[in-house]
Amino acid sequence: MNRSNRFRSNVNEPSPFAVNNTVVARVFSPDPREVAFARKILTAMPDGSGAVMIDGKMQDDATWKQAKVLVDLAKLVAQKDPEMTQHYGL
């Protein structure tokens, strides 16, 4: 059997690397507790400038930027998975 025939014979066989997209999405989605903390940061620093103490930890513009990215990611995940909307409190 030549190479092209060998490839064609394998196309319709199930992959040993089958992926459950739901599991992958849950594993790589932001943790709801992290999203809640990120939302606290964004609420405390609406414009992203300055520094504040939240839960005994100093938060500044760098952590504000990270929080913004995390909350934006959570919003994207929530658009695709309504169940996550409840978990994130969005």
HELIX and SHEET records of a PDB file:
HELIX    1   1 ARG A    3  VAL A   11  1                                   9    
HELIX    2   2 ASN A   21  PHE A   28  1                                   8    
HELIX    3   3 PRO A   32  ALA A   44  1                                  13    
HELIX    4   4 ASP A   61  LYS A   80  1                                  20    
HELIX    5   5 PRO A   82  TYR A   88  1                                   7    
SHEET    1   A 2 VAL A  52  ILE A  54  0                                        
SHEET    2   A 2 LYS A  57  GLN A  59 -1                                        
END                                                                             
